[in-house]
């Protein structure tokens, strides 16, 4: 998928729901997505058309919905990122499972002075979910609170990194955790 054809986080949510439904049932139907995502039928139809135009799903009205090979690859990537984020929120930050599900820490600015320990901020400069300016305000809040923070910037990348940028992000996280987290006591 080229940079010009990147999809929104909303469409990624549809891909993830189709992926899970397809794994459970063999294929998805529009009503499965309405239930899974809590959206209206018209929203599902609009999203499926957009995903179909990008050749990420096989879709025809009133028929089953399946992922294409590129759609399945992208959906697996989305699932992996969401799983990683959920594990980080629950296992590292200690948030309860339901809070991690809701990503209930969207606005960390008021928390900047209370957070402790080493911190890493990763930013995509073309992020539409967390605009670059908001990330810079977060960095400013940490600096104003006297907190050090490491920063990794991904020029031209959106909220969900792909390809080489995703691999660079994984390496950066791994290196950061190895350097800053205590060894496993087991």
N, C-alpha and C positions, 0 to 999 in steps of 0.2 A: 504494500500500500504506500503510495507516495505521500509526501507531506501535504499536497493539495487535496488529497482524498481522505485525510484523517477524519474520524467521526467524533461526534460529541459524546460526552460521558453518558447522556441519556440513551443514545443508540448502543453504547457499550453495555448498558444495563439490560437492554433487550437481547443483545447477543448472549450475555451471561445467562439470562433466564431461558432462552432457547436451548443453550448448551446443556443446562441442568435438566430441563424437561426432556430433551432428546435422549440424554443418557438414561433417564428414568423410564421413559415410555417409548423410545424409538423415534418419535417425531413430536412436534408441538402443534397445537392449534391456537387460534387467536384467543379463545377463552382461557387457555392455560396462562397466557401472558397477562390477560386482564387480571386474573387471580394472583399471579405471582408478583406483579408490579403494582397492583392497586390502581390501575388506570382505566380510562374509558375505551370502548371498542374503537372509536374514531382515532384515538391516539395510537392504538396498536396498528390500525390499518396504515396510518401515515408513516409510522416508524418502519413497518415491514416493506412498504414501497421504497422508502429511502435505502434500506439495507439491500433490497433486491436490485435497485439501480446500481449499487456499488458491487454487485455480484457476491454478496456475503451470505445471502440466504436464497433458498428456492422457495418462492412464494407465489401462490395464485389464490384469489379470493375463495373462501369456503373449502380450501384444501389444506392438507397438512403442511407444516413449515419445517424445513430442515436447513442445516447449515451447509454451505458449500465448503470445499477444502480451505480456501482462504478465510472464510468466515469462521470455520472451526479453529484454525490457527490463531486468529485474532481473539476468539472467545476464550481459548485456553490461556492466552496471555492475560486477558482481563481477569479471569478467575485466579490466576497465579498472583497477580498484583493485589487483588482484593484479599486473598488469603494471607499474603505477606503483611498487608496493612492491618488486618484484623489481629494477626498474631502479635504484631508490634504493639497495638493498642492494648491488648489484654495481657500479654506476657511481659512486655517491657514497661509500659506505662501503668499497668495494673488496673485498667478500666474494666468494669463488669462487661460480661458478654453482650448484653443488650445495648450498652452504650457504644461498644465497638461496632455493632451492627449498624447503628444509626450514625456513625462517625460524628458523635456528639461533641467533638472538640474543634469544630470548624473555625471558630474565632478564638485564637490563642492569645491575642494581644493583651487582654486583661490579666492573663496568667504569667506574663513574661517575668515579672519580678519574683514570682513564687516558685518557678521551675528551678530545679537544682540539677547539678551534674553536667556532664558534657553534652553538647547539642550539635546536631548537624542539620542544616537547612539545604534542601535541594530545590532548585527553581528551574522551570522551563520558561523562557522569556516570552513565549507565545501562548502561555497557559490561559485558557478562558475560564476555567473553574476557579483558580486562584490567580488572579491577575498579577503580573510582575510587580506592580506598584504596591499591592497588598503584601506581597512577600518582602518587599523592601521596608514597608512599615513594620513588619514583624522584626526584621533585622535591626531597625532603628530602636524598637521597643526593648530588645535585648541589650543593645549597646547602652541605652539610657538607664537600664536597670543594672549596669555593670556586669553583665553576663557575657562570657565568651561564647562564640558560636562559629563552627566551621561552615563554610558555604561551598556548594558545588552548583554551578550554573550550566544549564543546557541551552545554548543559543538556538533560537528558532523552534524549540520543542514545546509541545502542548502539555497538558496535565499528565497524560499517560504516555510514558516514553516507549519507544519501539526500536527494534533492531539494535544497532550499535550503541545508541544512547541508553537503551535499557540495560545492555550488558555493562556499560560504563557505570550506570547507577548501581547495579548489583555489586560490582567490584568496589565502588566507593563505600557502600554500606558495609560490606564484608570487612574491608580494611579498617573502617572506622570502628566497627564493633570489636575487632581483634585488638585494636589499640586502646579502646576506652572502656570496654566491659571487663569485669573481673572474670577469671577463668571459672568454668563450671566446677562447683565444689564436689561433684560426684566422683 
